[in-house]
Amino acid sequence: MTQYAHLAVEKHGHTAVVTIDNPPANTWNRESLAALKQLVADLNVERDIYALVITGRGGRFFSAGADLKLFADGDKRVATEMTMLFGEAFEALSAFRGVSIAAINGYAMGGGLECALACDIRIAEAQVQMALPEASVGLLPCAGGTQLLPWLVGEGWAKRMILCGERVDADTALRIGLVEQVVEQGQALEVAIKLAEQVARQSPSAVAVCKPLVQRARLQPPGYNLIHEREQFIKLFDTRDQQEGVQAFLAKRPPQWHNA
């Protein structure tokens, strides 16, 4: 299996489990960001992978984000390089053709939270805390934080977290819509994998077109996207999965997906 810098990858059926492995705080660096982008590209062409679960090594940090030592000397060339790497990696994660689930098992700070924001679904353990504290060190969330956070939690809470530096605990995150589920400590990965197994019951061909349609709703009102919804519905009739899904339902048997 291909090795990816600071990322451990295991496969559980149709799910790829990715563990951020850069102790002590699972920070992101040049190598791991490039590796994440490549990993997602590789998974996109693995037709038997339908879901991706990402978590952090150990029980303390999901990810603390960027290593601030990279920015200590104020080098704008480094800043430019890192913002591009963060953007490319997390945009690739957001565009993964399957379903991505963040199993947040510890502190998710800065770029760590932005990684989770790039996922489709977030499951947090009860003890975790989340924040976008970049403004406290003279920076800003540059990997989607200023755009994705308000989409999920609304402008008010996004401003509390970004402009006021407010941390939120798991219960608050659930209440404001930052995460979809809170579980007991040590259970996020197990619950995320079980949810990913539900994805495998869905047609991967259908999921691959449904997901970008849902994401388009962030950018345009329904009137612009309803025609695309109808077009994609019709195009699914060119897939083997459409025929298999309907025939399996009528025959009262589990479908055998082809991802084609």
N, C-alpha and C positions, 0 to 999 in steps of 0.2 A: 504494500500500500504506500502511496505517496506520503512523504513527510512534510508537515507544514509547521513553520517556525512558531513556537509558543502556542500551538493549537494541537490538542489530541483529538483524534477522530475515531469513533467506533460506529459500527452499523448494527442496528437492532431491527431486523426485518426490513421494512421500507423506510426506516428513519435513520438519519445520520445524526449522531450525538457529538457535538463539538464542545470541548472543554478548553476554556482560556487558561493557559498554564504558563504564567510568568510571575512566579512568586517574588516578593511576598504579597503584592497587592493586585496581581493580574493586570498590570498596566499594559497599554498598547504602545508599540513602537513601530519603526519603519518596517521591520521584518514581519511582525505579526499582522499588520494591516495589509501588506502586500500578500501575505499568505491567506488571509481571509478572502480577499478578492479572488485569488486563484482557486481557493477551495470551493467557493460558490460557483465559479465557472465550471469546475470539474463536476460538481454535483448536478448542475443543470443538464449535463449530457449523460448522466447515469440514469437510465430510464426506469430503474427499479427503486429509485429514491424519491419518495413522495413528500417527506417532511424533514425538517432540520430543527434540532433542539440545541440551544447554546446555553452553557452554564459556566461557572467559575470553579477552578481547582481550590479545594479546601472549603472550610466553612465560614470564613470571615469576609472574603471579598468575592463578589461577582466580577467586578472590575472597577478600579479606581480611576480609570480613564488614561489620559496621557501622562507620561513621565515629565514632570515640569522641569527637570534638569535640562531637557532639550531646549528650553526657552530662556534659560538663565542669562545668557549673554546678549539677548535681544537681537539675534541674527534674523533678519527678515527673510533671507533665503531659506533658512531652516523652517521658519514659520510657513512660508509658501509651500514648501515640500510637504510638510506634515498636514496642512489643511487639505491639500489635494489627496494625500493618501487616506486620510480619514473619510473624506467625502466619497472617494471612489470605493472604498471598502464597504461602507455602510449603505451606500446607494446600491451596490451589488447585492448586499444582503436583503435590502428592501425589495429588490426586483427578482429575488429567487423564485423560480417558477412554481415551487411547491409552497407549503405552509411552514413558516418559521415561528418557533416558540422560544421565548427567553425564560429559562428557569432561574430566577433571580434568587440566589442562595446566600447573598451577603451584600455588603455595601455596593451600591451602584452609583458612582459619582462621575460627573463630567462625561467624558467620552464613554465611560462604562454605561451610564444611563442612556446615552445616545445610541449605543449598540442595541440596547433593549428596545428603544423607541423605533428602531429600524425593523424590528420583528413584527409579525402579524399579531401575536398574542403574547401577553406577559403574565407569568405566574410567579408570585413573590412569597417567600417564607415570612413568617410572622415577625421575625426579629430584624428584618432588613430596614435600612434607611436609604433614601434616594435623594439626589440633589444635582443641580447644575451650578456649581460654585465659581465658575470661571471669572465672573466680574469681580470677585473678591481678590483676585490676583492680577487685575487689569486686562483680562481677556474676555472672550465671549464663546459660547458654545458654537463651534463652527462645523459640526458634523450632523447638522439637521435639528439641533435642539431648539433653536428659536422658531422653527417652522412646524416641527412635528408635535412638540409639547402642547402648544395652544390648540392644535387640532384635537388632541385627546382630552385635555382638561379645561379648556376655555382660556380666554385671555387673562382673566383675573388671577387664576392660580399659576399660570405660566409666568406672569409678572412677579408674583410672590416668590417663586422659585428662582427665576433668573435675575430679577432686579433687586430683590431683597435677600437673596441667598438662603431662602428658607428650605430646610430639609423636611422631607415628609416620611412618616413611618408607613408600614405596610397597610394598616387600617385606613389611614388617610388616603393613601394611593388608591385603594379600592373604592373609597367613597367618591373621589373626584374623577375616577375613570382612567387613572394612569396605569393600573393593572386590572386584569380581568378576574383574578382569583388570588386568594391568600390561603396558604397552607401552613401546617406546623413546620417547625425547624427540621431540616433534613429531608423534607418530602417533595421539594419542588421538582427535582429531576424525575422522580418516579411518576408524579402526577403529569408532568409535561410529556413524558414518553407514552403514557396511557392516552392522553389527548391526541398525540401524533398517530397512535394506532387507529383512532377514529378516522383520521384523514385517509388512511389506507383503504377504508370502506368506500370512499368517494372516488368517482372517476378522476384520475389524475389529469386527463385531457380537459375535463370540465373545470377542475380547480384552476388549471393554468390560465384559463380565459376569464373565469369569475374574479380572480384576485385583482388583476389590473383594472377591471371595471369598477370594483369597489374602491380602489385607490384613486380612480379618476374623480370620484365624488368629492375629494378634497379640493380639487382645482376648478371644477365647473359645475353649474347647476344641472339637475336631472334632464332638462330639456335638451342639453347638448349631447348627453350620453345615451339617451334612450334608443336612438337609432343604432348606436354601436352595440348595445345590448341585444337588439334584434338581429343584427348582422352576425354576431358571434354565435347566437343560438342556431342560426341556419348553418353556419360553418361547421358546427359540431356534428352535423349529419354526414360530414366527410370522414369522420373518425370511426375506427373499429369499436372504440369504447362506447359510443352512442348506441350502436347496434347491440353490443354485448349487454349493456346496462338494461335496456328495455326488454330484451329477450330473457335475461336472467330474472327480471322482476315478474314477467308473465309466467315463467316456468317455476317460480317460487324456489329459486336456488341462488346461492351467493354468486355475484359476478366475478369473472376472471379478467381483470383489467390488463390491457396491453400497453397503456400509455402511448397510444398511437391512434 
